[in-house]
Amino acid sequence: MLILINSFRLLAYLSPITLLLTPNPGIFILSMLLISIVWIFTNKNFQFDLDKSDLFLISSFIFYFLIQLVYFFWFDSNLRELDTPSRFIMVLPIFLMAKKVLLNFNFFKYSLVIATFLGGIFGIYQYLIANTNIQGFIDQGTFALVLSIFTSFTFYQAIISKDIRKKIIYLLVVIIGSASIIFSGIRQVWIIYLLVNFVILISQNQISKKRAITFTLLFLVIVYNFFPNIKIEFHSLINNWVEYMDEKRFNTSVAERGEIYKANILIIQEYPFGIGENNFSKYKNKLISENKINKEIINNNNMHSEIFASLVEQGVFGLISFILVVLIPYLFFKKNYNNNEAALFGMIFISHFMLFAIASGIFDYQVSTLIYTYLTVIIYPFSGSLTNVRS
């Protein structure tokens, strides 16, 4: 029994590194799942001691899966469509064991910083030396998003640290992580990273709003002038947007997103209760044949938004289920924000996912879904054994 507990703790503490820097984070989380199941069923004294907040979280995860299950039968979908939403159920035994096993957030925190450093170095290596996209061992968007979460938390550590040596180390790690994020080329992550860290600057009362704005603008000027890809992306974004609004060009990423969003809205208006999984292409192509959207997006079936995807596929019930699985944990972390660092990390990572959901389908992919559900259930139980945020 002690071997199971110690193995679980070790995997929990190493999870930031393994999530960001292993080819298949699912294998690592599956190991934790198996340990949890064995521990629960072999522990004769195990009891479900769940408080109201625990029940809210579990209920939101189950509700999300049930909505997916109902629409699976309603539209006679392929069984593979349940694979990704099943991650919301799969992590629950991990949550139940984490509630019982005493975990120390300090070990998890230092693992976050190490993961930020290693992830930043590896990303810079991929971009400057290997001449490939920065994507770690997973995919470009998920890697950039998770690295942004970890770097933002390290930035917070740099702000509050009173030890000058630690502060310098944290800032160096932040610089490395930030460079990798910028080189990644994921525009949504750049914006989210700036927004979250701007809020961190203001919320910690370490700097005035005026200075925070000045610091942010200075950061933007430095990035704009020293990172050529940012300057190119910025000018391209502006030019493509102008061309799209003037209806002169529809084969850019900006135009594609604009037309996809237009298709999403038209489908939602006609089918408020959803059209099911993998049916977007059929309804989008119908809109193209009716000349309601441009034919340039004929081969683009990515809805580019988890919010739109939920509404298009499962209608109002899908949107409600999505809101619950991000809002309930966020409110829990916000409530405990003044008591512990884990709650602040929870707010940072949930904020990243919520903002990323506006322009990307975070639950369309197994790896991003698994990372979200795992981080949520592993951070929840840390609330009883944490370092005070203000210390």
Secondary structure, DSSP 8 states (H G I E B T S, - for coil): -HHHHHHHHHHHHHHHHHHHHSS-HHHHHHHHHHHHHHHHHH-TT------HHHHHHHHHHHHHHHHHHHHHHHTT--GGGGTTTTHHHHTHHHHHHHHHS---HHHHHHHHHHHHHHHHHHHHHHHHTS-S-S-TTS-HHHHHHHHHHHHHHHHHHHHH---HHHHHHHHHHHHHHHHHHHHHT-HHHHHHHHHHHHHHHHHTTSS-HHHHHHHHHHHHHHHHHH-HHHHHHHHHHHHHHHHHHTTS--SSHHHHHHHHHHHHHHHHHH-TT---TT-HHHHHHHHHHTTSS-GGGTT----S-HHHHHHHHHHHHHHHHHHHHHHHHHHHHHHTTTT-HHHHHHHHHHHHHHHHHHHS-TTSSHHHHHHHHHHHHHHGGGGGS---TT-
